[in-house]
Amino acid sequence: MSLDSSNAWRLVSNRTPTAVLISGAGSNMVALIEAAQDTAYPADIQLVISNRPEAAGLRKAEALGVTAICIDHRDFGSRADFEAELDAALKAHNIKFVVCAGFMRVLGKKFVRAWSGKMINIHPSLLPKYKGLHTHKRALESGDREHGCTVHWVSEGVDDGEIIAQSLLNIHANDTEETLASRVQVLEHRLYPKALAEAVTKD
């Protein structure tokens, strides 16, 4: 499917029950939920889960009519225990596809393997450049002329999965870390709904 075809998902008859994992404000989550309000969109976002109870995205999801729950990672003695609870919650809600949108937890191999081919992430750089944190600062410090965002399949390596789609912009001479982050976020909100539509309808 071409990401340039905004109506491509209208060919899909069955919607995929989808969950969004967040840790904070959930701006990408909002963009995804708004896209999924079109009943022809192939992903049906039925659940939002945050690992932080203070995440503003939980309230935003509820306001948009999506079930939102918190599974606080600090309540568990190990990452494995937390991820077991996360997996159980996804299955209890009959979720078939998972979208990471500002979910600030590195997922363990067992969880990633269980959701292999059914979980995607968005990262604020043009991967394979600048995996991990502080991507905008690193792009500026390196003197890059272009920057952007990447949607990729989640793999066992951090920000290392197969790329689904990218969007880029030119870095301005007067860009700061904050202005660059703001401009990249605009790209993210456009790219992620299109990339999710492609991912859930892959062969």
C-alpha positions, 0 to 999 in steps of 0.5 A: 500500500502506498502511504501517499494514498489517503483513501487506501484503507477504505478497501479494508472491511475488517478493522483490527482491534488495536491498543496504544501504549503511552507514558505522557501527553499522548499527542501521537495517540490523539492523532491515531484515535482521531484517524480511527474515528473514521469507521473505514480506517483499518485499525480500531483503537479500543484501548490505551495503556499508560505505565504512568498514572499521571500521564495526561494522555489517559484523560485525553483518551477517555475524553475521546471515548477510548478505554484508558487504563494504567499499569504502573511499572513501579508496582512490579518487582521486575520488568518481566512481571510488569510485561506479563501484566501488560500482555494479560491486559492486552489479551483480556481486551482482545487486542490484536495490534499494539502501537507504541506512542511515546511509551518510555519503556524498553520492552523485553525479548519475551514480550517483543517476540509474543507481539512480533509482527503486531507492534510498531513504534514511532521514533523522532529521527531518521533511523538508523540515525540517532537511536535512543534519546535526545535525537533533536539535540544530536541532529543539531550537534552533528550539523545535519541538514535534514531530520525527521521521524520514523515508524518501524516494527518493534524488534528486540533491538532498541529502535532497530526494527524494519522501517515502515515509513519516514518523513523528513524536514530541512533543519533551519539555521536558527533551529533550537532543540525545542523548535526542531522537536515541535516541527518534527512532532507535526510530521509525526502526527501526519505520518503515524496514522498512515503508517499504522494503516499500512502496517495493519493491512500488510499481507 
